[in-house]
Amino acid sequence: MFRPLQTFFTLSRQRQKLLCCAVLLALVVRVGLALLPLGQLLRFVGGKDDGGEAGEARADGPAAAEGPVDPDRRSVQDDIIWAVQLVDRRFSWATCLVNGLVAQYLFSRNGIPSQLHIGVKKEGPDRLQAHAWVTVGGTIVIGRIADLATYRPLPQLRAGG
């Protein structure tokens, strides 16, 4: 029980802050998924209050807002990936959608263009399985799974739409 806490205090202040933020955001998103329509959560994670496109949360639309990551932002990107993956490993309630929405929010707030994808596959005659993942620069950074190619991406979802 104390080992994770001891490890936490060995982290840099920046990583401690990011990890706390990721945990709190995951809690907010998890509760939000139960209480709010997905469109409202997409507006929350979209990162722009002025209706602009940068950081817009969407599922499998054109990646026009996505491009190569500025080298200065690469370490921030890596830290965000680390924090979201750690939340995923430590908390069973952090689903792929929670992780994707948290990552999208953190990337957007740090000026890193990213794209949230949501896909589905048929499992049996009456059952669909869904999965969410995030790409940066066309590369999957959150939500990579072995059978991802079996998921059919949903049409583009836009915040507020």
N, C-alpha and C positions, 0 to 999 in steps of 0.2 A: 504494500500500500504506500509506503513512504518512498520507495524507489522512484516512481514517476515524479513525485514532488521534488526529490533531490535533483533529479535530472533537469527538471524545469528551472531550478535556480542556477544551474550551470550554463544555461543558454544566455546569449546576449540579450540586452534589454529590448532591442528591436524584435528579436524572435519571440521573447516572452509576450510582448505587446501583440504581435501578430497572432500568436497562438491563442491568447485570451480572446482576441477579436473574432477569430475563426470559430471558437467554441460558442461564444455568445451569438454570433450570427447564425450558426447552425441551429441553436435553440430557437431563435426568433423565426427562422425559415421553417423549421419543423412545425412549430405552432401555427405559423402563417398558412402552411399547406392545409392544415385542418380547418382553419377558420375563414380563409380568403379565397377568392377566385384566382386561378393561375395568372390571369392578366395583371392583377394588382401586384402580385409578387414579381412578375417580369418587369413592371415599372420600377419596383424597388431595386432590383438588381441591375437595371439598365444603366444606372450611373449618370444619366443626364436628365436634369429637370426641365431643360429648355427645349426638349423635343428633338435634339440633335441625334446623330447616328452613332457617335463614338461610344463604344461599350454597350450598344443596344443588345438586349437579351433576345435571342431568337433561336428557333430550332431549325436546323438544316436549311437555311436560306443561303443566298450568295455570300461569299466571304469577302465582299468588297471592303468592309471595315477592318478586315483582318489582314495583316501584313507581317513582314519580319519584325521581330522585337528589337527595339533600340538596345544596343549593347549595354548602355547604362542601366537599363531596366531588367536585364537578364537575371541578375542576382535577386531582384525583387520578385520576378516571376518564379524563380526556383524556390524562394522562401514561401511564397503563397502555395505552390504545389506541395511542398513539405508539410505546411500547416494543415491543409485540407486533407491530405493523406493520413496525417496523424489523428485528426478528428475521426476520420473514417475507421481507422483501426481501433480506436479506444472506445467509441460510442456506437452501440449496435443500432440506435435509432437514426444514425446518419446514413440515410439511403443515398443512392446514386443521384437522385434529384436534389436532395438537400445539398450534397457535395457540389453538384454542378451549379446550383444557384449561389452558394457561398463563394465558390471560385469566381464565377462571373462578376459578382459584386466586388470582390477584392481586386480582380484584374482591372475592372472598369475604374475604380477609385484610384488606382495607381497608374492610369494612363496606358494600360496594356490591352490592345485590341484583342478580343476573344469572341468565341461564338459558342453558345449553348446548343447542343443537339439533343433531340429526343427521338427515339426510334422504338418500334414495336416489332414483335414476331409472334406468329401463331404457335401456341403450345396446346395441341389437342383441338378437338372440334369446337369447343366453346370457351377457349381461354386465350387471352393475349398476355404476353410478357413485355414489359416496357423497360427501357434503359436510357439513362441520360449521360452525356459526356461533353467535355469542353475541349475545344481546339484553340490553339494559339499559333498563328502563322501556318495554318493547315495541318498542324501536328496535334494528335490527341495528347493532352497533358493531364486530364482528370477523367477517370471512368473507362480506361482501357480494359477490355475483357477479351478472353480468347475467342469467343464466338460473336464478336461485334458485327462481323460481316453478315450474319444471319438476321440482323435487325434492319427493318425498313424505316428510313428516316421519315418523320412526319413532315407535312408541309410547313413552311416558314411560319413561326409564331412571332408576333411583334408585341412589344409592351403596349398595353392598352387596346389590343385588338383581338 
